[in-house]
Amino acid sequence: MATNKQLLGKGIKYLTGALPLMFIGPSLIYNAFQNQKNDWHYLVLGIGIVACLSSMLLIFLGLKIIMKGIFND
């Protein structure tokens, strides 16, 4: 039972793409709530929420691809 190294590498790429979004998203949300007097408040908040959601999606897809590569599913 050998692992598929191509799928494993693809899954790791997804996880490395999610890593910066895990830090950028919450910091943007925090920044948006600190600057509520600014006109750009809702735009920054929306971008932060999208960054957090895309991070969760990339983590899910990355782990799914890694499991597929490990277990040859």
C-alpha positions as CSV (number, residue, x, y, z in Angstrom):
1,M,0.0,0.0,0.0
2,A,2.1,2.9,-1.3
3,T,1.1,6.5,-1.1
4,N,0.4,8.6,-4.2
5,K,3.1,11.3,-3.9
6,Q,1.5,13.6,-6.5
7,L,-1.8,13.8,-4.6
8,L,0.1,14.2,-1.3
9,G,2.0,17.2,-2.8
10,K,-1.2,18.7,-4.2
11,G,-2.8,18.5,-0.7
12,I,0.2,20.1,0.9
13,K,0.0,23.0,-1.6
14,Y,-3.7,23.5,-0.6
15,L,-2.7,23.6,3.1
16,T,0.2,26.0,2.4
17,G,-2.3,28.3,0.6
18,A,-4.6,28.2,3.5
19,L,-1.9,29.1,6.1
20,P,-1.6,32.8,5.3
21,L,-5.4,33.1,5.0
22,M,-5.8,31.7,8.6
23,F,-3.9,34.8,9.9
24,I,-5.0,37.4,7.4
25,G,-8.8,36.8,7.8
26,P,-9.1,37.3,11.6
27,S,-6.8,40.3,11.6
28,L,-8.9,41.9,8.9
29,I,-12.1,41.2,10.9
30,Y,-10.5,42.7,14.0
31,N,-9.3,45.7,12.0
32,A,-12.8,46.2,10.6
33,F,-14.4,46.2,14.1
34,Q,-11.8,48.6,15.4
35,N,-12.4,51.2,12.6
36,Q,-16.2,51.3,12.5
37,K,-16.2,55.0,11.9
38,N,-14.4,54.5,8.6
39,D,-16.4,54.3,5.4
40,W,-14.5,51.1,4.4
41,H,-15.7,49.2,7.4
42,Y,-18.0,46.8,5.6
43,L,-15.7,46.2,2.7
44,V,-12.8,45.2,5.0
45,L,-15.2,43.1,7.1
46,G,-16.4,41.3,4.0
47,I,-12.9,40.6,2.8
48,G,-12.0,39.2,6.2
49,I,-15.0,36.9,6.3
50,V,-14.3,35.7,2.7
51,A,-10.6,35.1,3.7
52,C,-11.7,33.0,6.7
53,L,-14.2,31.0,4.7
54,S,-11.7,30.3,1.9
55,S,-9.1,29.2,4.4
56,M,-11.6,26.7,5.9
57,L,-12.4,25.5,2.4
58,L,-8.8,25.1,1.4
59,I,-8.0,23.2,4.6
60,F,-10.9,20.8,4.0
61,L,-9.9,20.2,0.4
62,G,-6.2,19.8,1.3
63,L,-6.9,17.2,4.0
64,K,-9.4,15.4,1.7
65,I,-6.7,15.2,-1.1
66,I,-4.0,14.1,1.4
67,M,-6.3,11.3,2.7
68,K,-7.0,10.2,-0.8
69,G,-3.3,10.1,-1.6
70,I,-2.4,8.2,1.6
71,F,-5.1,5.5,1.3
72,N,-5.3,5.3,-2.5
73,D,-9.0,5.9,-2.5
